[in-house]
Amino acid sequence: LQKRMPFIWLLDSAGARIQEAAGSMFAGSGHLFREEVTMSGVIPLVAAMLGPCAAGTAYIPGLSDFVPMVVGQGAMALAGPHLTKAVTGEDISMEDLGGARVHCRISGVGDLEVKDDPECIQAVKDYLSYFPANCEEKPPIRETKDPDDR
């Protein structure tokens, strides 16, 4: 935030082990989410979903401005398939629980389905090319081939 540069998450995490949830590794989670909310509207926030994103890290895409997701890899859910089965008895894959198609077509948390990691990174670059680095700069100007009178 101090450098006024876009913030890009490259997410691929199964989340922390539930046995460690009471430990000090979670002490900064609230601070992390507060910082992301503070950055919103000041700098572009991007969460590239390259793999699974479960538990607390699944909140990150919901707080971001742009969320491209790799089909068959990128997924987000507060609980993964094993915990879902333990609680509900339902067998479900991570893709069906919170994959790219679910979030880009139904929930709206995801913004763009992409086929692989390189396409996801390119989508992030393309998205950021339309914006200034922060809210205090003017957006880039691009030449178009559109006629002025269209």
C-alpha positions as CSV (number, residue, x, y, z in Angstrom):
1,L,0.0,0.0,0.0
2,Q,2.8,2.4,0.8
3,K,4.4,1.8,-2.6
4,R,1.1,2.3,-4.3
5,M,1.6,-0.7,-6.6
6,P,-1.0,-3.4,-7.5
7,F,-1.2,-6.3,-5.1
8,I,-1.3,-9.7,-6.8
9,W,-2.0,-13.0,-4.9
10,L,-0.8,-16.2,-6.6
11,L,-3.0,-18.7,-4.7
12,D,-2.4,-22.4,-4.5
13,S,-2.9,-23.7,-0.9
14,A,-4.9,-26.4,0.7
15,G,-5.1,-24.3,3.9
16,A,-3.6,-25.0,7.3
17,R,-4.0,-28.2,9.2
18,I,-7.0,-27.9,11.6
19,Q,-4.8,-29.3,14.4
20,E,-2.7,-26.1,14.2
21,A,-5.6,-23.7,14.1
22,A,-5.1,-22.8,17.8
23,G,-1.5,-22.0,17.3
24,S,0.2,-18.6,16.8
25,M,0.4,-19.0,13.0
26,F,-3.2,-17.7,12.8
27,A,-2.6,-14.7,15.0
28,G,-2.1,-12.3,12.0
29,S,-5.1,-13.4,9.9
30,G,-7.4,-10.6,11.0
31,H,-4.6,-8.1,10.2
32,L,-4.1,-9.6,6.8
33,F,-7.8,-9.2,5.9
34,R,-7.9,-5.7,7.3
35,E,-5.0,-4.7,5.1
36,E,-6.7,-6.1,2.0
37,V,-9.8,-4.1,2.8
38,T,-7.7,-1.0,3.4
39,M,-6.0,-1.4,0.0
40,S,-9.4,-1.8,-1.8
41,G,-10.1,1.2,-4.0
42,V,-6.6,2.5,-3.7
43,I,-4.6,-0.1,-5.6
44,P,-5.8,-3.0,-7.9
45,L,-6.2,-6.3,-6.0
46,V,-5.9,-9.5,-8.0
47,A,-6.2,-13.1,-6.7
48,A,-5.0,-15.5,-9.4
49,M,-6.4,-18.9,-8.5
50,L,-3.7,-21.4,-9.7
51,G,-4.7,-24.2,-7.4
52,P,-6.9,-25.0,-4.4
53,C,-7.6,-22.3,-1.8
54,A,-9.3,-23.6,1.3
55,A,-10.1,-22.4,4.7
56,G,-9.1,-18.9,5.7
57,T,-7.3,-18.2,2.4
58,A,-10.6,-18.6,0.6
59,Y,-11.6,-15.2,1.8
60,I,-8.8,-13.5,-0.2
61,P,-10.5,-13.9,-3.6
62,G,-13.8,-12.5,-2.2
63,L,-12.0,-9.3,-1.2
64,S,-10.1,-9.0,-4.5
65,D,-11.0,-6.9,-7.6
66,F,-10.2,-9.6,-10.3
67,V,-10.1,-13.3,-9.8
68,P,-9.0,-15.4,-12.8
69,M,-9.3,-19.2,-12.1
70,V,-7.5,-22.2,-13.8
71,V,-10.1,-24.7,-14.8
72,G,-9.4,-28.1,-13.1
73,Q,-6.9,-26.6,-10.7
74,G,-8.1,-23.3,-9.2
75,A,-10.8,-23.8,-6.5
76,M,-11.9,-22.1,-3.4
77,A,-14.1,-23.2,-0.4
78,L,-14.1,-22.7,3.3
79,A,-13.9,-26.5,3.8
80,G,-12.4,-29.1,1.4
81,P,-14.0,-32.3,0.2
82,H,-12.8,-34.4,3.2
83,L,-14.3,-32.1,5.8
84,T,-17.5,-31.6,3.7
85,K,-17.9,-35.4,3.6
86,A,-17.3,-35.7,7.3
87,V,-20.0,-33.1,8.1
88,T,-22.6,-33.8,5.4
89,G,-21.8,-37.4,4.2
90,E,-21.6,-36.1,0.6
91,D,-18.7,-37.1,-1.7
92,I,-17.8,-34.1,-3.8
93,S,-14.7,-33.1,-5.7
94,M,-12.9,-29.8,-5.1
95,E,-13.8,-28.8,-8.6
96,D,-17.5,-29.4,-8.0
97,L,-17.4,-27.8,-4.5
98,G,-15.7,-24.6,-5.6
99,G,-13.9,-24.8,-8.9
100,A,-13.6,-22.3,-11.7
101,R,-17.0,-23.2,-13.3
102,V,-18.8,-22.9,-10.0
103,H,-17.3,-19.5,-9.1
104,C,-17.1,-17.9,-12.6
105,R,-20.6,-19.1,-13.7
106,I,-22.7,-19.3,-10.5
107,S,-21.4,-17.6,-7.4
108,G,-19.7,-14.7,-9.2
109,V,-16.6,-14.7,-7.0
110,G,-14.5,-15.8,-10.0
111,D,-14.2,-13.5,-13.0
112,L,-12.5,-15.5,-15.7
113,E,-11.9,-19.2,-16.5
114,V,-8.5,-19.9,-18.0
115,K,-6.9,-23.2,-19.2
116,D,-3.5,-23.1,-17.4
117,D,-1.1,-21.1,-15.3
118,P,0.5,-19.2,-18.1
119,E,-2.9,-18.1,-19.4
120,C,-3.9,-17.0,-15.9
121,I,-0.7,-14.9,-15.5
122,Q,-1.3,-13.4,-18.9
123,A,-4.9,-12.6,-17.9
124,V,-3.6,-10.7,-14.8
125,K,-1.2,-8.7,-17.0
126,D,-3.9,-7.9,-19.5
127,Y,-6.3,-6.8,-16.7
128,L,-3.7,-4.6,-15.0
129,S,-2.8,-3.0,-18.3
130,Y,-6.1,-1.1,-18.2
131,F,-5.5,0.5,-14.9
132,P,-3.0,3.0,-13.3
133,A,-0.9,1.6,-10.5
134,N,-3.1,3.3,-7.9
135,C,-6.0,5.7,-7.5
136,E,-3.8,8.8,-7.6
137,E,-2.6,8.2,-11.1
138,K,-4.4,8.6,-14.4
139,P,-5.3,5.5,-16.4
140,P,-3.2,4.6,-19.5
141,I,-4.4,6.0,-22.8
142,R,-4.6,3.6,-25.7
143,E,-5.0,4.3,-29.4
144,T,-8.1,2.6,-30.9
145,K,-9.3,1.8,-34.4
146,D,-12.9,2.8,-33.5
147,P,-14.2,5.6,-35.7
148,D,-14.9,8.8,-33.7
149,D,-18.6,8.9,-34.9
150,R,-19.6,5.4,-34.1
